[in-house]
């Protein structure tokens, strides 16, 4: 349960800051969040990991975010 919540929240927050904040804020916040997100997803069972990634994907599309390069 803890890993599922951690992966869902960190993934959604990482998507949010990547699209809403400036470069320096992203560079400060994204490395620890990215590590937490990946570690949490790896620790989950496959079905829970896929559900967490599906929630993050839904958050991405529902929020109208884009992939910035």
N, C-alpha and C positions, 0 to 999 in steps of 0.2 A: 504494500500500500504506500509506504513512504517513497519508494523508488518511482512508482507510477505518478504520484503527485509531483515529485521533484522533476521528473522528466517532462510532464505536461506543462507545469508552470514555467520552468526554465526555457523550454522550447518556445512557448508563446511569448514570453518576455524578450527572448533573443530576437524573434521576428519583429516584435514591436520596436525595440530600440534600434534595430538595423534600418528601419524605415522612417523613424521619427526624429532621431537625434543627430547631432553633428558628428564629424569624423573623429574628433578627439574623445568624445563621450563613448563612441562605439569602440574605439581602440582600448579604452580603459575597462569597459564592462564586458565586452564579448568573450575574451579568452576564458575567464573563469566560468561564465555561463555555458559556453560551448563545451568545456570539459565536463561540467556537471550534467549537461544534457546527454552527451554521448555515454558517459559512465552510467547514468541512470537507465538509459535504454538498453545498454549491454547487460546490466544486471537483471533485467526483467525477463520473464518467460516470453516466448515469441508472440503469443496472442496479446498479452498486455503491451508489449513493445509496439506492435502494429496498431493497437488501439490508441496509444499515446501519440504515435506519429500521425495517425488519421485525425486526431483532435488538433494537433499543431497545423496540419494541412488545411483543415476546415477553418481554423483561426486565420490563416494566411489569406484564404480566398474570401472569407466573410468580411474581413477587415479592409479589403480592397488594396492590399499591399502589393508591391511589385518587386521584382528582382533587379536591384540596382547594380550597375557595373562600375 
